[in-house]
């Protein structure tokens, strides 16, 4: 009986002792990516060179952000909202080191009244952060790209 109790305490202490390591590897501070500025500008081109007339064809969303954390970020996922509703998700990949100012532009990704927020970050050490308790950043992206296997369709839908 003493051996079983001692074994139970040993297993429990291993489980409890490893929990902080799992939690720290799966989460990261939410405020490491700081969106500094955003702007949306129309894409214009000259229609007629003789009179200088121009036309608009889409837009360019410019996002300026910085990683305020000590760990370099390797991917940042932004959500672009229009009047409070999500209209687009943008993934920006690279190596974003501490306090480096990043200026990137994305075509047809927003409107003049759009807002931009960070919804996911992947770090160089493999840790991830995701807003609103969503699935981890990479898992969510992989799930969206997963192929549909014909054998997975229920028999009554064939």
C-alpha angles and dihedrals in degrees: 000000000000089000092053092049092047090048091049091051091047092051091045092049091050091050094047093042093055096046096082090051091053093045094049092050093050100045137051134183112286095220101057095101111062117194102214102179142349132191137172121212129180120248106237131189134181112259098183121017093196095064099021095238116165135197133204119236113179128311143269120229113206118199123189114192142155135206107233094182127095093237116077114244118227099187134019123190118205129193118212114207129194115200089342096309122108113247104167144007120215126195117203116191131189137088110301109187128195114299095351109142111230121200114187132165129210125194120234093355103124152004132240090265096046124124125207128212135174112246102168142017132186118198132209091247090060096256120130138200126202129184124240095013093289122156114287114283100254095038091055092051093046092048090054091052096045112123121239110246114213092221089061093068112103114249094243091059095055 
